[in-house]
Amino acid sequence: MQKILTHLCASLILILISGGVMAETKTETATFAGGCFWCMDAEFSGIPGVTKVVSGYTGGQMKNPTYEEVSSGTTGHFEAIEITFDPAQVSYARLLDIFWHNVDPLDPYGQFCDKGSQYRAGIFYHNDEQKKLADASLTHVKKLLGQDVSTIIQPAAEFYPAEDYHQDYYIKNKTRYKMYRLGCGRDDRLNELWKDKQQPAAQ
């Protein structure tokens, strides 16, 4: 009798899996650069539908760069974040909205107090649909701000996770993170740019 029950349970599990009942949630990837990756991590973590945010480096040619190498501005890499998200819960267009409202699109030299090529703002698209949405959002931001936009849009390249101590820095080092963010003038500039502005892209 025990063997029969075991067989029936195993058969039921196979039926459920084949029928898609236990199918895994399909996720997608978004990659953004917005200056300090600690600050960008903090803005996307906790968004419903965002399942993971990793701080790291992308856009350059050097393999497995270190923080010190990227900080030197000689690697071609950007400080960036890689986001894993469930498109059934949060759209890529919504992630673009969050991105634009957390960068200074007018600065070609970096972001806020951090200057250098490694701190430039950028959108790294993973497919044609993401490119289409990114291009449309950039066009809208240009009209909204009435100025040219320096934020780059380019294909996603290999992404290298940053050292462990950079991950979730805003949680692990709350006081230092808040002091850095305040001292960098990030929120003051964001408020200056985006206060009373409509969302930069359609939901």
C-alpha positions as CSV (number, residue, x, y, z in Angstrom):
1,M,0.0,0.0,0.0
2,Q,2.8,2.4,0.9
3,K,4.5,1.8,-2.5
4,I,1.2,2.5,-4.3
5,L,0.7,5.8,-2.5
6,T,4.3,6.8,-3.2
7,H,3.8,6.0,-6.9
8,L,0.6,8.0,-7.0
9,C,2.2,11.1,-5.3
10,A,5.1,10.9,-7.8
11,S,2.8,10.7,-10.7
12,L,0.7,13.7,-9.4
13,I,3.9,15.8,-9.1
14,L,4.9,15.0,-12.7
15,I,1.4,16.0,-13.9
16,L,1.5,19.3,-12.1
17,I,4.9,20.2,-13.5
18,S,4.0,19.2,-17.1
19,G,0.9,21.2,-16.8
20,G,2.8,24.3,-15.9
21,V,1.4,24.6,-12.4
22,M,4.9,24.5,-10.8
23,A,6.6,26.5,-13.7
24,E,9.2,28.9,-12.5
25,T,8.6,32.7,-12.7
26,K,10.1,34.2,-15.8
27,T,12.5,37.0,-14.9
28,E,14.4,39.6,-17.0
29,T,17.5,41.7,-16.5
30,A,17.9,45.4,-16.5
31,T,21.3,47.2,-16.2
32,F,21.7,50.9,-15.3
33,A,24.5,53.2,-14.4
34,G,23.8,56.3,-12.3
35,G,27.0,57.3,-10.5
36,C,27.5,55.7,-7.1
37,F,26.1,52.2,-7.3
38,W,25.3,52.3,-3.5
39,C,22.7,55.0,-4.2
40,M,21.2,53.2,-7.3
41,D,21.0,50.0,-5.3
42,A,19.0,51.7,-2.6
43,E,16.5,53.1,-5.1
44,F,15.6,49.8,-6.8
45,S,15.8,47.4,-3.9
46,G,12.4,46.8,-2.4
47,I,10.4,47.7,-5.6
48,P,7.7,45.1,-6.0
49,G,8.7,42.8,-8.7
50,V,12.4,43.5,-8.3
51,T,13.9,40.2,-7.0
52,K,17.6,41.1,-7.0
53,V,19.9,44.1,-7.3
54,V,23.7,43.6,-7.7
55,S,26.3,46.4,-7.7
56,G,29.1,46.0,-10.2
57,Y,31.0,47.2,-13.2
58,T,30.2,47.1,-16.9
59,G,30.9,48.7,-20.3
60,G,34.7,48.3,-20.3
61,Q,37.1,45.8,-21.7
62,M,39.0,44.8,-18.6
63,K,38.1,41.4,-17.2
64,N,37.2,41.1,-13.6
65,P,38.1,44.6,-12.6
66,T,38.5,45.7,-9.0
67,Y,36.9,48.7,-7.4
68,E,40.3,50.5,-7.3
69,E,40.8,49.8,-11.0
70,V,37.4,51.1,-12.0
71,S,37.7,54.1,-9.7
72,S,40.9,55.1,-11.5
73,G,38.8,55.9,-14.6
74,T,41.1,53.9,-16.9
75,T,39.1,50.7,-17.4
76,G,36.2,52.0,-19.5
77,H,33.8,50.5,-17.0
78,F,30.9,52.2,-15.4
79,E,29.8,51.7,-11.8
80,A,26.4,50.1,-12.4
81,I,23.7,47.9,-11.1
82,E,22.2,44.7,-12.5
83,I,18.5,44.2,-11.7
84,T,16.6,40.9,-11.9
85,F,12.9,41.6,-12.2
86,D,9.5,39.9,-12.8
87,P,7.9,41.7,-15.8
88,A,4.5,40.4,-14.7
89,Q,4.9,42.6,-11.6
90,V,7.0,45.6,-12.7
91,S,7.5,46.7,-16.3
92,Y,10.8,47.8,-17.8
93,A,9.1,51.1,-18.5
94,R,8.5,51.6,-14.8
95,L,12.2,50.8,-14.1
96,L,13.2,53.4,-16.6
97,D,11.0,55.9,-14.8
98,I,12.8,55.1,-11.5
99,F,16.2,55.4,-13.3
100,W,15.6,58.8,-14.8
101,H,14.3,60.3,-11.5
102,N,17.5,59.2,-9.8
103,V,20.1,60.6,-12.2
104,D,21.2,63.9,-13.6
105,P,20.8,63.4,-17.3
106,L,22.4,66.8,-18.1
107,D,25.8,66.0,-16.6
108,P,28.3,64.6,-19.2
109,Y,31.2,64.3,-16.7
110,G,29.7,62.0,-14.0
111,Q,27.0,62.2,-11.4
112,F,26.6,64.7,-8.6
113,C,29.9,65.0,-6.7
114,D,31.5,62.0,-8.5
115,K,33.2,63.0,-11.7
116,G,34.9,60.7,-14.2
117,S,33.8,58.4,-17.0
118,Q,33.2,55.6,-14.5
119,Y,30.4,57.7,-12.9
120,R,28.5,58.6,-16.1
121,A,24.8,57.7,-16.3
122,G,23.8,55.0,-18.8
123,I,21.2,52.5,-19.8
124,F,22.4,49.1,-21.0
125,Y,19.7,47.3,-23.0
126,H,19.4,43.5,-23.2
127,N,17.1,43.2,-26.1
128,D,15.3,45.2,-28.9
129,E,12.3,45.9,-26.8
130,Q,14.4,47.4,-24.0
131,K,16.3,49.6,-26.6
132,K,13.0,50.8,-28.0
133,L,11.7,51.8,-24.6
134,A,15.0,53.4,-23.5
135,D,15.2,55.5,-26.7
136,A,11.6,56.6,-26.3
137,S,12.2,57.6,-22.7
138,L,15.3,59.5,-23.6
139,T,13.4,61.5,-26.2
140,H,10.7,62.3,-23.7
141,V,13.3,63.4,-21.1
142,K,14.9,65.8,-23.6
143,K,11.5,67.4,-24.2
144,L,10.7,67.5,-20.5
145,L,13.9,69.2,-19.5
146,G,14.2,71.3,-22.6
147,Q,17.9,70.5,-22.9
148,D,20.2,67.9,-24.5
149,V,20.7,64.7,-22.5
150,S,24.1,63.2,-21.8
151,T,22.9,59.8,-20.6
152,I,24.2,57.1,-22.9
153,I,22.2,54.1,-24.2
154,Q,24.1,51.1,-25.5
155,P,24.0,47.3,-25.6
156,A,24.5,45.4,-22.4
157,A,28.0,44.1,-22.0
158,E,29.5,41.6,-19.5
159,F,28.6,42.6,-16.0
160,Y,31.1,42.0,-13.1
161,P,29.7,42.0,-9.6
162,A,31.5,44.3,-7.2
163,E,33.3,43.2,-4.1
164,D,31.0,41.9,-1.3
165,Y,31.4,44.9,0.9
166,H,29.7,47.0,-1.8
167,Q,26.6,44.9,-2.0
168,D,23.6,46.4,0.0
169,Y,26.0,49.0,1.3
170,Y,23.1,51.3,2.2
171,I,21.9,48.6,4.6
172,K,25.2,47.4,6.0
173,N,26.6,50.9,6.6
174,K,23.6,53.1,7.0
175,T,25.3,56.1,8.7
176,R,28.2,56.3,6.3
177,Y,25.8,55.9,3.4
178,K,23.6,58.7,4.6
179,M,26.6,61.0,5.2
180,Y,28.0,60.3,1.7
181,R,24.6,60.9,0.0
182,L,24.0,64.1,1.9
183,G,27.6,65.3,1.3
184,C,27.4,64.5,-2.4
185,G,24.3,66.8,-2.8
186,R,22.5,64.0,-4.7
187,D,19.0,64.6,-3.3
188,D,19.2,68.4,-3.6
189,R,20.1,68.1,-7.3
190,L,17.4,65.5,-8.0
191,N,14.8,67.7,-6.3
192,E,16.0,70.7,-8.4
193,L,15.7,68.6,-11.7
194,W,12.6,66.7,-11.1
195,K,10.4,68.6,-8.7
196,D,6.9,69.1,-10.2
197,K,7.9,67.2,-13.3
198,Q,5.7,64.5,-14.7
199,Q,6.9,60.9,-15.1
200,P,9.5,60.8,-17.8
201,A,8.1,57.8,-19.6
202,A,4.7,56.2,-19.9
203,Q,3.8,53.5,-17.3
